[in-house]
Amino acid sequence: MNSLNIKNQYGEALYRLRIDTHRSRQDVVNHNDISLNALSSIENGQALVKLDTLTMLLNYYAMSLSTFTDRYLTPVTTTEDNFFSSLPIDANFFIFDTRGAVSENKYADEDFKNYQWNAHQFNKVQEGDWFIYRRPKTSKRQFMLFGAGQIEHIAREVDGTCTATLTNTFSFTHYLLGNEDLLNYSWSFKKREREDWQHFFNQYGMTQINRTDFTELVKLGTGNNELLPTSLVAEESAIYNNIQLGNYKLTNRVSLANQRIGQNVLAEIVKNNYDYRCAVTGINTREFLIASHIIPWAKSSNRRLDPSNVICLSPLWDKAFDQGFITIDARTKAIRESPRVRRDSNLRAELDRFAGNTIYLPAVGAPSADALEYHNDVVFKA
C-alpha cells in the first residue's frame, strides 16, 4: 500500500473514532501532545500518523490497536477495483492538447465533456481509446498535463471534423508541469531530444503515446503509485464537473473520503489559477502552497468547492489568515493586520513586510467580495 492510501485510511479511521466518541479536535489537543494543525492534517489524510502518535491517541480513546483495526480500518483496494488493471488490452493512448472552450475552437473543446479535431490531419483515434489532457504553453505559463479520460462516441462529418463525446474523465489532483514534474521524466513512447520540448508533441495537438506512459503519468497526476480505485476516478470526475458548473455545495452527509477528494481537486484548481504562487509573498515552490478557504470550510457547505472562496497562500500566511491575524480588505484587496500581531515582535516583523500590500489577483477565480467581507467581519480579530 502506498503512502497516500495509508494517509487516507488511517486519517479517516481516526476521524471516525473521534466522532464516535463525541470529542472535538480541541478536546483531543487539550489532552495529548499534538497540535491542532497536526491532528487536522492526519485526519484530513494530508500527513502520515507516526506509530508513537497513533499509540498515544489510542490510549486516549482507551482502545487497543487490534480493536481499532477491526472496527475502523477499511479493507485495502483489490485489483478488481483497480483502474489500471481495467484498461482494455487493445486500447490506444494519446495526449490531447486543449485550451478549453474558447472562441478559437468555436467553443467545441469543453474540458472533460467534448473534444474536436480533423481526421484529415490526424485519424488514429477510435472509440474506447484513452487520453491525457495537455494545456499548451503560453507566454506566461509552461505546459501542463491536468487530467485524463476515454473516448465514448465520435461523430464524423463529411469535411473530416470529428467531435468526440468523453466518458470516464477525471482531473489530476497534482497537475504535471512540463518544466518541473516532467523535466526528468523518462518517456517510453519516444526519446526526448531537446530541453525546450520543441517537436516533441505532434503539431496537430494529438500525440499517440503507449500504455506505459499513460499509466505512469496517471500515477504521477493522481498520487496513486500502486492501485487507483475506479470509484475514486468517478468521484474526482463528478467533483471537478460540479466545480466547473458552479455547483459548490458539499454537505457533511458526504463521506469524509469524498470531502477529501473535493478538497484535493479544488486545491489544484486554485493553485493553478494563481499560477502556483502565494498571493501575498509570491513564493512559487509548490510544496509551500496551500489552498486557504476565506469563509471557513465548516461554516458554509454551499461555498466549500467555490474557487472564489479560496486563496493560494504559503504556510505562515495561511495560518495567519485562518486564525484572523490578518485579513484582506474586501474593497481594496490590501492586507490588514490584527492588533494581536503586535504581541509577538518576531511575528510582526514577518507580517509587517507585506502589510498594506495588495494581493495578487488571478484572472480566473479571484476572491469574491462577499467572502472577504465575511472574513473581515467574522474571522478577523480587529
C-alpha positions, -999 to 999 in steps of 0.1 A, spaced: 0 0 0 15 34 -9 18 64 15 -13 82 1 -35 52 7 -21 48 43 -27 85 50 -63 83 37 -71 51 55 -57 59 90 -68 95 88 -104 87 81 -103 59 107 -91 83 134 -116 109 124 -145 84 127 -132 72 161 -132 108 174 -167 115 161 -180 82 176 -166 91 210 -182 126 208 -149 145 211 -139 177 193 -104 182 179 -98 207 206 -106 181 232 -80 158 217 -54 185 216 -60 196 251 -53 161 265 -25 150 242 9 161 230 -3 171 195 -11 204 178 -44 212 163 -28 216 129 -10 182 131 -42 165 142 -62 181 113 -35 171 88 -37 135 100 -75 133 99 -77 150 65 -52 125 50 -25 151 44 0 136 68 11 101 79 4 92 115 35 80 133 34 49 154 40 68 187 13 93 178 -12 65 169 -4 48 202 -9 80 222 -42 87 205 -55 51 210 -45 53 247 -65 85 250 -95 68 234 -89 37 256 -89 14 226 -64 -13 217 -47 -14 183 -64 -47 173 -99 -33 182 -92 -1 163 -81 -21 133 -111 -43 133 -136 -15 138 -122 14 117 -97 4 91 -113 -2 58 -103 -31 35 -74 -25 11 -85 -19 -25 -83 -50 -46 -72 -54 -81 -108 -59 -92 -114 -22 -83 -81 -11 -99 -83 15 -127 -50 4 -143 -59 -33 -145 -93 -24 -160 -78 -8 -191 -85 -29 -222 -56 -47 -238 -63 -34 -272 -68 3 -262 -47 31 -277 -35 60 -257 -30 97 -266 -21 131 -253 -47 157 -264 -39 194 -265 -67 216 -253 -72 253 -245 -108 246 -233 -139 260 -248 -126 292 -264 -135 313 -294 -106 299 -314 -121 264 -315 -157 278 -316 -162 265 -280 -161 229 -292 -135 216 -267 -153 216 -234 -129 200 -210 -139 166 -198 -170 166 -220 -162 170 -257 -131 171 -279 -129 181 -316 -103 175 -343 -100 170 -381 -95 134 -394 -76 148 -424 -48 159 -401 -50 131 -375 -70 99 -380 -58 74 -354 -83 79 -325 -111 54 -321 -140 50 -297 -128 33 -265 -93 49 -266 -79 68 -236 -62 102 -234 -44 126 -211 -51 163 -214 -23 188 -221 -27 225 -217 -1 240 -241 24 266 -231 15 303 -232 36 334 -229 31 333 -191 27 296 -183 45 264 -191 25 235 -204 8 210 -181 -9 177 -180 -41 180 -159 -65 151 -164 -75 121 -184 -105 103 -199 -119 79 -225 -135 84 -260 -171 73 -257 -185 83 -291 -172 100 -323 -195 120 -346 -178 123 -380 -187 149 -406 -180 150 -444 -153 177 -441 -133 155 -417 -145 172 -385 -146 147 -356 -164 155 -324 -159 131 -295 -181 127 -265 -159 118 -235 -165 94 -206 -147 82 -175 -130 115 -172 -111 127 -141 -89 156 -131 -54 151 -117 -51 162 -81 -15 172 -90 -11 189 -123 21 178 -141 41 209 -151 63 205 -181 95 221 -167 90 208 -132 73 174 -128 82 162 -163 116 177 -166 134 144 -158 105 120 -167 118 91 -188 94 88 -217 87 54 -231 70 61 -264 98 82 -278 131 98 -267 131 134 -258 158 151 -278 155 188 -268 152 205 -235 127 231 -248 101 204 -258 100 216 -294 88 189 -319 82 165 -290 44 167 -293 25 164 -326 19 198 -342 -18 190 -347 -23 187 -310 -28 149 -307 1 127 -298 -1 90 -296 18 75 -266 19 40 -252 3 22 -223 34 26 -201 35 64 -204 -3 67 -199 -1 46 -167 29 63 -153 16 98 -160 -18 90 -144 0 77 -113 20 109 -111 -10 130 -116 -32 112 -90 -6 102 -65 -16 66 -67 15 46 -74 0 11 -69 -38 10 -70 -62 36 -83 -97 27 -73 -122 31 -102 -146 46 -76 -121 73 -69 -118 81 -106 -156 86 -108 -157 108 -77 -129 130 -89 -147 134 -122 -180 143 -106 -165 169 -82 -144 185 -110 -175 188 -132 -195 203 -103 -169 229 -98 -169 238 -135 -207 240 -135 -208 263 -104 -222 236 -80 -201 243 -50 -221 227 -23 -206 197 -3 -225 188 28 -214 169 58 -235 139 47 -209 133 20 -183 108 33 -150 121 46 -132 104 18 -153 123 -8 -148 155 11 -110 150 9 -113 143 -29 -132 176 -31 -105 194 -12 -77 180 -33 -94 187 -67 -103 222 -56 -68 229 -42 -52 221 -75 -76 242 -95 -70 272 -71 -32 268 -72 -33 267 -110 -55 298 -111 -28 316 -90 0 304 -113 14 284 -84 24 314 -64 14 327 -29 -10 356 -34 9 376 -7 46 367 -9 49 353 -45 65 321 -32 62 296 -60 75 264 -45 45 240 -48 53 222 -16 48 255 3 14 264 -13 -19 259 5 -55 265 -8 -69 286 21 -106 290 25 -119 325 31 -153 315 46 -141 285 66 -150 250 54 -171 243 84 -192 275 81 -206 272 46 -213 240 28 -226 260 -2 -191 276 -7 -168 246 0 -159 240 -36 -161 276 -48 -127 287 -62 -136 323 -54 -138 314 -17 -102 302 -17 -68 320 -19 -34 304 -26 -11 312 3 21 300 18 21 283 53 27 313 76 1 334 57 -24 306 56 -22 302 94 -24 340 100 -54 343 77 -71 312 91 -67 325 127 -77 360 119 -43 377 125 -46 392 90 -75 398 66 -77 410 30 -99 441 26 -130 433 6 -128 466 -13 -91 473 -18 -78 437 -17 -50 450 6 -36 431 36 -47 443 71 -31 432 104 -49 425 136 -37 444 167 -28 409 182 2 407 158 19 434 179 21 410 209 48 390 191 76 411 178 90 383 156 57 375 140 51 413 135 85 415 117 74 388 93 39 401 86 48 438 85 69 432 53 36 428 34 11 447 55 -8 472 33 2 454 1 -25 444 -25 -26 407 -30 -20 390 -64 -54 386 -81 -58 358 -107 -76 363 -139 -99 334 -130 -113 326 -95 -103 359 -78 -116 361 -42 -152 373 -41 -161 404 -22 -188 388 -2 -164 361 10 -138 386 20 -165 407 38 -173 377 59 -137 372 68 -133 409 75 -163 409 99 -163 374 114 -128 358 113 -105 388 116 -96 397 151 -99 435 148 
